[in-house]
């Protein structure tokens, strides 16, 4: 299992770099060429969401991105350190900004539309979006 880790300051201008690195590593891992645009868009959306959460909550810690190459699959994890309320928590409705919540939900909807295998975890210590794509087996050398 090969893993590439990125950490970047929560600034919008760094999202593009994360997208480019993710696409390059996905290509090397064997993700189908036709899916690479979806990888770029999903990573961009997840990283933009994390950047927004960090900036809104005044968090100076970096956004974390892990690019994980496993047998037959490639995963990308984007982590933030923003506190997330549990779904349906009445305190979240009082404390949260409705426009901010809608934007967050829209970002997750976009990611879910781009990636078939998505897992979202969120808690008081931060959140994690894990996106997974299948990879093609490496070509067999011809003798």
Residue pairs with C-beta under 8 A, 6 or more apart in sequence:
1 68
1 69
1 70
1 71
2 29
2 68
2 69
3 66
3 67
3 68
3 69
4 21
4 25
4 66
4 67
5 64
5 65
5 66
5 67
6 18
6 21
6 64
6 65
6 66
6 67
7 62
7 63
7 64
7 65
8 14
8 17
8 18
8 62
8 63
8 65
9 62
9 63
10 50
10 51
10 54
10 55
10 59
10 60
10 61
10 62
10 63
11 51
12 48
12 51
14 47
14 51
14 63
15 44
15 47
15 48
15 51
16 44
18 43
18 44
18 47
18 63
18 65
19 40
19 43
19 44
19 47
20 40
21 65
21 67
22 39
22 40
22 43
22 65
22 67
22 76
23 36
23 39
23 40
23 43
25 67
25 69
25 74
26 35
26 36
26 39
26 67
26 74
26 76
26 133
27 33
27 36
28 69
29 67
29 69
29 74
29 135
30 74
30 135
30 136
30 137
30 138
31 39
31 74
31 133
31 134
31 135
31 136
32 133
32 134
32 136
35 133
38 114
38 115
39 76
39 133
41 110
41 114
42 76
42 110
42 111
42 114
42 115
42 131
43 65
43 76
43 78
43 131
45 107
45 110
45 111
45 114
46 76
46 78
46 107
46 111
46 129
46 131
47 63
47 65
47 78
48 107
49 78
49 80
49 104
49 107
49 108
49 129
50 63
50 78
50 79
50 80
50 82
50 127
51 63
52 103
52 104
53 59
53 80
53 82
53 104
53 127
54 60
54 61
54 63
54 80
54 81
54 82
56 82
56 100
57 82
57 83
59 80
59 81
59 82
61 81
63 78
63 79
63 80
64 77
64 78
64 79
64 80
65 76
65 77
65 78
65 79
66 75
66 76
66 77
66 79
67 74
67 75
67 76
68 74
68 75
68 76
68 77
69 135
72 134
72 135
72 137
73 132
73 133
73 134
73 135
74 132
74 133
74 134
74 135
75 130
75 131
75 132
75 133
76 130
76 131
76 132
77 128
77 129
77 130
77 131
78 128
78 129
78 131
79 126
79 127
79 128
79 129
80 126
80 127
80 128
81 125
81 126
82 126
82 127
83 123
83 124
83 125
83 126
84 122
84 123
84 124
84 126
84 127
85 91
85 92
85 95
85 96
86 92
86 123
92 101
108 120
108 129
111 118
111 129
111 131
112 118
115 131
115 132
115 133
117 131
117 132
117 133
118 129
118 130
118 131
118 132
119 128
119 129
119 130
120 127
120 128
120 129
120 130
121 127
121 128
121 130
122 128
